[in-house]
Amino acid sequence: MTKEEAKLFFPYNEEDVLSDLYDDRLFEYKQFFLAKTPIRKVFEAKLDKLNQLDKAYAVLSETPVVQEEIVLPEQIVFSDEVLAAFNQWEQLKGTSKQKIATSFDAATLAKSVQEYLLVVDCYRKKWYTDQEIAIEVTQVSKDEDPMAVLEAIKAFNAAGGKKFDDILKLNTNSFLLKEMKRLSLLIKNYGDGRSI
């Protein structure tokens, strides 16, 4: 990448301090990954832009590009019980978001986001079903409030349900049926559905 090409991916003014501008832009990327509902295709496109920004910064600042080998952990195994899986999800999501927030360069941020996407896909796959659910989902790309999900799971457990299969068998908790349909649509249409 030439300096002229780099300026396209990392625009700046002559009075700007490149390292400060890089930190500001890295912060904007972190905010995006922390605030948005994770949709693999969207996040991967944003990671491509982050990579271009990082390469451009390296050319303009005449510093080497930091290479972080991305070795993702094995598939994460979530419990078959809805409540236990939800608790695992919340814990792993919190850990992943903390790693994203504390990333200090583009390579570390990219690795943290890829790990987060793995957690997201594994959790959504637990909810996945091919069965038609006759409930309308108005917004697929917006996560439900975790407290509302937890309350619905507790009500589901009180009604005798425990496992993901029970959501369809009991067919009594419209909130969890809606969540199952929403997450199934996300993994099928936008996620890493290769193993489904």
N, C-alpha and C positions, 0 to 999 in steps of 0.2 A: 504494500500500500504506500503510495507516495504521500507527501505532505499535503498536496492539493486535495487528494482523495480523502485524506484523514480529516481535513477541515469540513468536509460534507457530513461526516459522521460525528464530529466533535467541534461544532461551531463555537467560536470564542472571539472576544474583542482583545485588542493588543494590551489593554490595561488589566485583563484578567490574569489571575494566578491559576495556572492550569491544574495544579494539585487540589486547590480549593474547589474549582469548578468540577473536577472529577468527583470529589467527595460529595458535592451537592447533587450531582446527577446520579451517583450510586445510591444516595439516600432516596431519591425519587423512585428508583427501581425497587428498592426495599419496600417503600410505602405501597407501591402497586401490588407486589407479591403478598404483602401482609393484609391489605384491605380487600382485595378482590376474591370472589369465589373461585377456587382453583379449577380451571378448565384447561386440560392438557394442551390442546392446540393453541390456545391463546397464550398460555404461559411459555410454551416453547418458542412461539414467534417473538415474544418479548425477550426471551433469553438470547435469541439470534441477534436482536438489536443491541442487547447489552454486550455481546461478544464483539460486535462491530465497534461499539463505543470504546471498549477496552483496547482493541487493536489500534484504533485511531489515536487514543490518548498515548499509547506506547510510542507510536511514531512521532507525535508532536512533542512529547516530553523527552524523547530519546532515552526511554527506559525499556528494559526487557518486559515482554508480556509474561505475567505470572501464569504458569501452567499448573493446574490442579487436576490431577487424575481423578476422574469421576468413576469410582467403583461403588456401585449401589449395593446395599445389603440384599440378602436373599429376600424372597417374598415374605411379607409380614403376615403372621397367622393371627387372625382375630378370632375370638371366641364364637361359638355357635349360638350362645345366649345373647340376646339383644342388649340387655343391660350391661353385661360384662364387656361386650364389643364396643358399646358406646363409651364406656369409661376408658377403655384402652385408646379409642380414637381421640378423645379429648386430651388425654395425657400425651400421646404421640404428636398430636396437632400442636399442642403448646410447646413441646420440645422443638419441633420443626420450626415453628414461628420464631422461637428464641434464637435459633441458629441463623435464621434469615436476618433478624434484626441486628445481630452482632457480627455479621459478615463485614470484613474490612476491605475486600477487593472484589472485583467482578468474578474471578475464578472461584473464590470461596462462596460467593453468593449463588453462582450457577450450580455448584455442587449441592448446596443447602436446598435450593428450589427443586432440583431433581429428586433428592431424597424425600422432600415433602410430597411431590407428585406420586411417588411410589406408595407412600402411606395413604394418600387420598384414594388412589386406584384400588388398593387392597381393601380398604374399608368399604368403598362403594360396591365392590364385587360381592361382599357379604350380603348386601341388600339386593343384589341383582336377581331378577326373575324374567323369564320369557313369557310368563302368563299375562294375559290381558287384564288390566285392573281398570274397572269402570268408574274411575274417579278422575275429574279434570284437574290437571296441574296447570296453574296459571303462569308461573314463572319458574322455569327449570334452573336457571343460573343463579338463583338467590338461595343461600343456605337459610334453613329455618333457625330460629332462636334456639340455642342449645338447651335452655331451661324448659322451653315448650316441648322439645323432643324428650327430655328426661321425664317430664310429667306424663307424657303420653306413654312412655315405656313403663313407668310405674303403674299406670292404669291398666296397661296391657298385662303386666305381671299379676296384678290383683284379679284380673278376669281369667287367669289360668294359663296365660301364654308365657313362654320362656324363650323359645328359639325363633329364628327368622322364618322357618317354615310355618310356624304357628300363626304368623301375621296373616297369611293367606288362608289357612285352615279355619281360624276363628272368624275372620272377615268382619270383625266388630269394631276395630279401631280405625276410623277413617283417616285420622292424622298419620298413623304409621303406614297405612296403605298408600296414602298420598306421598309420603316420604320414600317408600319403597319404589313407587313408580318414578318419582323425580330422580332418584339416584340411579335407577336402572336406565333411564333415558340418558343421563349424563355419561354413564360408563359406555353405553352402547353407541351414542352419537359423537361424543367428544373426548372420551377417555382412552385409556390403553386397554381396549377390549379384546386384545389378541388371545387371551387365555379363556375367554368365555365360550 
